[in-house]
Amino acid sequence: QAQLVESGGGLVQAGGSLRLSCSTSGTTFSTYSMGWFRQAPGPERNFVAAINLSGRRTFYADSGKGRFTISRDNLKDTVYLEMNNLKPDDTGLYYCAAGGAISSDENYYKEDYFRNWGQGTQVTVSS
């Protein structure tokens, strides 16, 4: 089972940038689809971005398109989320998640397709 550890969160002013990292162990990283999800105050966890096994295909929530970039380094077993022009609505606990190969594009947006989760890293954007 994959172990995931997120880092890179913090407090930033609106308009600023952060780069989240998620390092993995205990698995063959290149066989996992990877995703980022955000939990604002409350129980719901929302999709942010995902990337396929090779890194050639990426998926984004509408709120992050044009501002967020997900990428992966299969040699370092790490996935990244570059976040630019941050807004207060981006505030939340960001979770890294790993799943197997996902065949349908629509399923990249669903947390049920990601079996392994990190503990999260907090991002707070002040206005």
Accessible surface in RSA format (square Angstrom, percent):
REM  Atomic radii and reference values for relative SASA: ProtOr
REM  Chains: A
REM  Algorithm: Lee & Richards
REM  Probe-radius: 1.40
REM  Slices: 20
REM RES _ NUM      All-atoms   Total-Side   Main-Chain    Non-polar    All polar
REM                ABS   REL    ABS   REL    ABS   REL    ABS   REL    ABS   REL
RES GLN A   1   164.55  92.0 112.93  82.5  51.62 122.9  34.79  74.0 129.77  98.4
RES ALA A   2     6.99   6.4   0.21   0.3   6.78  15.4   0.21   0.3   6.78  18.0
RES GLN A   3    95.20  53.2  90.76  66.3   4.44  10.6  52.77 112.3  42.43  32.2
RES LEU A   4    10.12   5.6   0.05   0.0  10.07  25.3   0.05   0.0  10.07  27.1
RES VAL A   5    96.81  63.7  93.27  84.4   3.54   8.5  95.05  82.6   1.76   4.8
RES GLU A   6    17.27   9.9   1.84   1.4  15.43  36.7   0.00   0.0  17.27  14.1
RES SER A   7    59.56  50.3  55.84  74.5   3.72   8.6  40.76  86.8  18.80  26.3
RES GLY A   8    37.28  46.0   0.00   N/A  37.28  46.0  24.01  65.9  13.27  29.7
RES GLY A   9    29.34  36.2   0.00   N/A  29.34  36.2   2.77   7.6  26.58  59.5
RES GLY A  10    29.40  36.3   0.00   N/A  29.40  36.3  29.07  79.8   0.33   0.7
RES LEU A  11   134.26  74.8 101.24  72.4  33.03  83.0 101.24  71.1  33.03  88.9
RES VAL A  12    25.08  16.5  19.54  17.7   5.54  13.4  25.08  21.8   0.00   0.0
RES GLN A  13   135.35  75.7 132.67  97.0   2.68   6.4  35.69  76.0  99.66  75.6
RES ALA A  14    50.82  46.7  27.61  42.6  23.21  52.8  27.87  39.3  22.94  60.8
RES GLY A  15    47.77  58.9   0.00   N/A  47.77  58.9  22.32  61.3  25.45  57.0
RES GLY A  16    21.62  26.7   0.00   N/A  21.62  26.7  20.64  56.6   0.98   2.2
RES SER A  17    58.10  49.1  38.43  51.3  19.67  45.3  23.09  49.2  35.01  49.0
RES LEU A  18    32.35  18.0  27.29  19.5   5.07  12.7  32.35  22.7   0.00   0.0
RES ARG A  19   129.87  54.5 115.58  58.9  14.29  34.0  35.23  48.1  94.65  57.4
RES LEU A  20     0.00   0.0   0.00   0.0   0.00   0.0   0.00   0.0   0.00   0.0
RES SER A  21    27.26  23.0  27.14  36.2   0.11   0.3  12.91  27.5  14.35  20.1
RES CYS A  22     0.00   0.0   0.00   0.0   0.00   0.0   0.00   0.0   0.00   0.0
RES SER A  23    55.09  46.6  52.97  70.7   2.12   4.9  34.29  73.0  20.80  29.1
RES THR A  24    14.94  10.6   1.52   1.5  13.41  32.0   2.61   3.5  12.33  18.6
RES SER A  25    61.36  51.8  55.98  74.7   5.38  12.4  44.80  95.4  16.56  23.2
RES GLY A  26    55.65  68.6   0.00   N/A  55.65  68.6  31.29  85.9  24.36  54.6
RES THR A  27    38.36  27.3   6.77   6.9  31.59  75.3  15.22  20.4  23.14  35.0
RES THR A  28    86.62  61.6  78.29  79.4   8.33  19.9  45.73  61.4  40.89  61.8
RES PHE A  29     4.23   2.1   1.09   0.7   3.14   8.2   1.09   0.7   3.14   9.0
RES SER A  30    49.52  41.8  42.47  56.7   7.05  16.2  22.68  48.3  26.84  37.6
RES THR A  31    68.61  48.8  62.67  63.5   5.94  14.1  55.26  74.2  13.35  20.2
RES TYR A  32    28.10  13.1  28.10  16.0   0.00   0.0   8.71   6.5  19.40  23.9
RES SER A  33     0.00   0.0   0.00   0.0   0.00   0.0   0.00   0.0   0.00   0.0
RES MET A  34     0.33   0.2   0.33   0.2   0.00   0.0   0.00   0.0   0.33   0.4
RES GLY A  35     0.00   0.0   0.00   N/A   0.00   0.0   0.00   0.0   0.00   0.0
RES TRP A  36     0.00   0.0   0.00   0.0   0.00   0.0   0.00   0.0   0.00   0.0
RES PHE A  37     2.12   1.1   2.12   1.3   0.00   0.0   2.12   1.3   0.00   0.0
RES ARG A  38    27.55  11.6  27.52  14.0   0.03   0.1   0.26   0.4  27.29  16.5
RES GLN A  39    44.95  25.1  40.99  30.0   3.96   9.4   6.97  14.8  37.98  28.8
RES ALA A  40    40.63  37.4  37.71  58.2   2.92   6.6  38.07  53.6   2.55   6.8
RES PRO A  41   134.09  97.7  95.60  87.1  38.49 139.9 109.07  90.0  25.02 155.5
RES GLY A  42    43.66  53.8   0.00   N/A  43.66  53.8  27.18  74.6  16.49  36.9
RES PRO A  43   131.41  95.8 107.07  97.6  24.34  88.5 113.54  93.7  17.86 111.0
RES GLU A  44   121.79  69.9 111.28  84.2  10.51  25.0  45.43  87.9  76.36  62.3
RES ARG A  45    65.78  27.6  52.44  26.7  13.34  31.8   7.04   9.6  58.75  35.6
RES ASN A  46    60.49  41.7  57.71  55.8   2.79   6.7  17.59  42.3  42.91  41.5
RES PHE A  47    24.32  12.2  13.21   8.2  11.12  28.9  13.21   8.0  11.12  31.8
RES VAL A  48     2.96   1.9   2.18   2.0   0.78   1.9   2.90   2.5   0.06   0.2
RES ALA A  49     0.00   0.0   0.00   0.0   0.00   0.0   0.00   0.0   0.00   0.0
RES ALA A  50     0.00   0.0   0.00   0.0   0.00   0.0   0.00   0.0   0.00   0.0
RES ILE A  51     2.26   1.3   2.26   1.7   0.00   0.0   2.26   1.6   0.00   0.0
RES ASN A  52    23.36  16.1  23.36  22.6   0.00   0.0   2.61   6.3  20.75  20.1
RES LEU A  53    51.67  28.8  50.79  36.3   0.87   2.2  50.96  35.8   0.71   1.9
RES SER A  54    55.84  47.2  26.67  35.6  29.17  67.2  30.76  65.5  25.08  35.1
RES GLY A  55    25.13  31.0   0.00   N/A  25.13  31.0   6.06  16.6  19.07  42.7
RES ARG A  56   207.05  86.9 169.91  86.6  37.14  88.4  68.16  93.2 138.89  84.2
RES ARG A  57   111.78  46.9 108.00  55.1   3.78   9.0  43.71  59.7  68.06  41.3
RES THR A  58    56.69  40.3  33.90  34.4  22.78  54.3  12.34  16.6  44.35  67.0
RES PHE A  59    14.81   7.4  11.65   7.2   3.16   8.2  14.81   9.0   0.00   0.0
RES TYR A  60    37.79  17.6  33.83  19.2   3.97  10.3  28.09  21.1   9.71  12.0
RES ALA A  61    21.78  20.0  16.64  25.7   5.14  11.7  21.78  30.7   0.00   0.0
RES ASP A  62   118.99  83.4  98.17  97.7  20.82  49.2  38.00  89.4  81.00  80.8
RES SER A  63    65.37  55.2  44.71  59.7  20.66  47.6  50.77 108.1  14.60  20.5
RES GLY A  64     0.80   1.0   0.00   N/A   0.80   1.0   0.78   2.2   0.01   0.0
RES LYS A  65   120.76  58.9 101.17  62.1  19.59  46.6  58.85  53.0  61.91  65.9
RES GLY A  66    88.97 109.7   0.00   N/A  88.97 109.7  44.49 122.1  44.48  99.6
RES ARG A  67    26.27  11.0  22.05  11.2   4.22  10.1  20.62  28.2   5.66   3.4
RES PHE A  68     7.87   3.9   0.93   0.6   6.94  18.1   0.93   0.6   6.94  19.9
RES THR A  69    71.68  51.0  70.95  71.9   0.73   1.7  44.22  59.4  27.46  41.5
RES ILE A  70     4.35   2.5   0.00   0.0   4.35  10.5   0.00   0.0   4.35  11.8
RES SER A  71    45.53  38.5  44.77  59.8   0.76   1.7  32.47  69.1  13.06  18.3
RES ARG A  72    28.93  12.1   3.01   1.5  25.92  61.7   3.65   5.0  25.28  15.3
RES ASP A  73    41.00  28.7  36.66  36.5   4.35  10.3  13.42  31.6  27.58  27.5
RES ASN A  74    52.94  36.5  34.72  33.6  18.22  43.9  20.26  48.8  32.68  31.6
RES LEU A  75   174.67  97.3 142.86 102.2  31.81  80.0 145.08 101.9  29.59  79.6
RES LYS A  76   141.04  68.8 120.29  73.8  20.75  49.4  74.00  66.6  67.04  71.4
RES ASP A  77    49.10  34.4  49.10  48.9   0.00   0.0   5.08  12.0  44.02  43.9
RES THR A  78    13.27   9.4  13.27  13.4   0.00   0.0   5.29   7.1   7.97  12.1
RES VAL A  79     0.00   0.0   0.00   0.0   0.00   0.0   0.00   0.0   0.00   0.0
RES TYR A  80    30.09  14.1  30.09  17.1   0.00   0.0  15.61  11.7  14.48  17.9
RES LEU A  81     0.00   0.0   0.00   0.0   0.00   0.0   0.00   0.0   0.00   0.0
RES GLU A  82    60.22  34.6  60.11  45.5   0.10   0.2  25.64  49.6  34.58  28.2
RES MET A  83     0.00   0.0   0.00   0.0   0.00   0.0   0.00   0.0   0.00   0.0
RES ASN A  84    60.28  41.6  60.28  58.3   0.00   0.0  20.26  48.8  40.02  38.7
RES ASN A  85    80.49  55.5  76.71  74.1   3.78   9.1  19.85  47.8  60.65  58.6
RES LEU A  86     1.18   0.7   0.00   0.0   1.18   3.0   0.00   0.0   1.18   3.2
RES LYS A  87    98.58  48.1  98.30  60.3   0.28   0.7  49.24  44.3  49.34  52.6
RES PRO A  88    59.20  43.1  51.75  47.2   7.45  27.1  51.99  42.9   7.21  44.8
RES ASP A  89   126.56  88.7 109.37 108.9  17.19  40.7  33.90  79.8  92.66  92.4
RES ASP A  90     3.35   2.3   3.35   3.3   0.00   0.0   0.00   0.0   3.35   3.3
RES THR A  91    33.81  24.0  31.31  31.7   2.50   6.0  29.40  39.5   4.41   6.7
RES GLY A  92     2.01   2.5   0.00   N/A   2.01   2.5   2.01   5.5   0.00   0.0
RES LEU A  93    49.88  27.8  49.25  35.2   0.63   1.6  49.25  34.6   0.63   1.7
RES TYR A  94     0.00   0.0   0.00   0.0   0.00   0.0   0.00   0.0   0.00   0.0
RES TYR A  95    29.03  13.6  29.03  16.5   0.00   0.0   8.83   6.6  20.20  24.9
RES CYS A  96     0.00   0.0   0.00   0.0   0.00   0.0   0.00   0.0   0.00   0.0
RES ALA A  97     0.00   0.0   0.00   0.0   0.00   0.0   0.00   0.0   0.00   0.0
RES ALA A  98     1.07   1.0   1.07   1.7   0.00   0.0   1.07   1.5   0.00   0.0
RES GLY A  99     0.00   0.0   0.00   N/A   0.00   0.0   0.00   0.0   0.00   0.0
RES GLY A 100    16.55  20.4   0.00   N/A  16.55  20.4  14.82  40.7   1.73   3.9
RES ALA A 101    82.77  76.1  51.37  79.3  31.40  71.4  51.38  72.4  31.39  83.1
RES ILE A 102    17.75  10.1   2.69   2.0  15.07  36.3   5.30   3.8  12.46  33.8
RES SER A 103   115.37  97.5  73.29  97.8  42.08  96.9  56.48 120.3  58.88  82.5
RES SER A 104    44.98  38.0  39.96  53.3   5.03  11.6  12.76  27.2  32.22  45.1
RES ASP A 105    62.52  43.8  57.01  56.7   5.51  13.0  24.96  58.7  37.56  37.5
RES GLU A 106   109.16  62.7 100.49  76.0   8.68  20.7  33.15  64.1  76.02  62.1
RES ASN A 107    15.88  11.0  15.88  15.4   0.00   0.0   0.00   0.0  15.88  15.4
RES TYR A 108     7.94   3.7   7.94   4.5   0.00   0.0   1.03   0.8   6.91   8.5
RES TYR A 109    90.77  42.4  78.81  44.8  11.96  31.1  54.00  40.6  36.77  45.3
RES LYS A 110    91.75  44.8  87.35  53.6   4.40  10.5  59.44  53.5  32.31  34.4
RES GLU A 111    59.92  34.4  53.60  40.6   6.31  15.0  20.04  38.8  39.88  32.6
RES ASP A 112   129.90  91.0  98.27  97.8  31.63  74.8  30.07  70.8  99.84  99.6
RES TYR A 113    96.31  45.0  87.43  49.7   8.88  23.1  56.81  42.7  39.50  48.7
RES PHE A 114     5.42   2.7   0.00   0.0   5.42  14.1   0.00   0.0   5.42  15.5
RES ARG A 115   154.89  65.0 126.21  64.3  28.68  68.3  68.06  93.0  86.83  52.6
RES ASN A 116     9.77   6.7   7.42   7.2   2.36   5.7   2.84   6.8   6.94   6.7
RES TRP A 117    61.18  24.5  36.82  17.8  24.35  57.2  28.50  15.2  32.67  53.0
RES GLY A 118     5.71   7.0   0.00   N/A   5.71   7.0   0.84   2.3   4.87  10.9
RES GLN A 119   157.27  87.9 143.13 104.6  14.13  33.6  60.94 129.7  96.33  73.1
RES GLY A 120    19.69  24.3   0.00   N/A  19.69  24.3   0.00   0.0  19.69  44.1
RES THR A 121    16.60  11.8  12.46  12.6   4.14   9.9   6.29   8.4  10.32  15.6
RES GLN A 122    87.14  48.7  79.31  58.0   7.82  18.6  49.01 104.3  38.13  28.9
RES VAL A 123     0.00   0.0   0.00   0.0   0.00   0.0   0.00   0.0   0.00   0.0
RES THR A 124    49.22  35.0  49.22  49.9   0.00   0.0  36.85  49.5  12.38  18.7
RES VAL A 125     7.41   4.9   0.00   0.0   7.41  17.9   0.00   0.0   7.41  20.1
RES SER A 126    43.09  36.4  36.46  48.7   6.63  15.3  36.17  77.0   6.92   9.7
RES SER A 127   130.05 109.9  69.01  92.1  61.04 140.6  56.48 120.3  73.58 103.1
END  Absolute sums over single chains surface
CHAIN  1 A     6356.1       4896.9       1459.2       3173.7       3182.4
END  Absolute sums over all chains
TOTAL          6356.1       4896.9       1459.2       3173.7       3182.4
